[in-house]
Amino acid sequence: MVHYKKDQMNINTKKIIAREILILTGILILTIVFALFLHIRNYYYNNLIETRKSLIIELKEEKEGFPKNRIWDLYHNGLSDELIVNYEIQNEKYAVPKKRENAFLSTLKNAKKLPNYRERYSLFRDSIYMFDYIEYSEFKELLRDSVYRNLFYDFASKAFDMGTKSEYEDKLNEGLLYNKNTEIKISENQKKILVLQKEQNKFELSILSYLSIYSKTLYFGLVILILAIPLRLFILLIKWSINTLKNI
């Protein structure tokens, strides 16, 4: 009888140990699964980031293919200041660069401003062509005229590096292709890039470092382990209650 009770106690002890091992193994498996989930989550966000980077590169390449507003750059980067405003003082004509107009008028207040020439350029002293100051929109249209653009190249080359004649022509032709439709396409392109960059930044912030994954995994394992103790006791109490009611 004593031997039987001892065997029964050994069996119960083994059951308890086996149950505890199963619980610990389950906690370990859950912790590993949680860590794998965090790594898969990182992999998912990295894929999203790489996709956004590829799309941004494609959009930037598309943007590079749009015509550039080279005539605007040419006009506003100092060249318009070299265009001429015509004045007259006592039947003497003066070709005043736009950048010096205010200084000229502060000295010669009685100067009379003359209208622009019909062709918007004129042959001045020493057989030099001078180009009248005009607004950008008119300037762009006049550059469609081969005579105007050829003479303008000689005029502008004295103050700026316009490159070779061939380079000058290529830039003007590209600039003439630039229009409102191009502006709309560039604007839409830039908006798409900004949206993708915001998404990329958001996904990058969602990436967890290895240290963060380690700490979260450790915390998760400890929480599960702590919860397992009262949960196990709760299950044992339920089983004990059911067995007690059956034996009554």
Secondary structure, 3 states (H helix, E strand, C coil): CHHHHHHHHHHHHHHHHHHHHHHHHHHHHHHHHHHHHHHHHHHHHHHHHHHHHHHHHHHHHHHHCCCCCHHHHHHHHHHHHHCEEEEEECCEEEEEEHHHHHHHHHHCCCCEECCCCCCCEEEEHHHEEEEECCCHHHHHHHCCCHHHHHHHHHHHCCCCCCCCHHHHHHHHHHHHHCCHHHHHHHHHHHHHHHHHHHHHHHHHHHCCCHHHHHHHHHHHHHHHHHHHHHHHHHHHHHHHHHHHHHHC
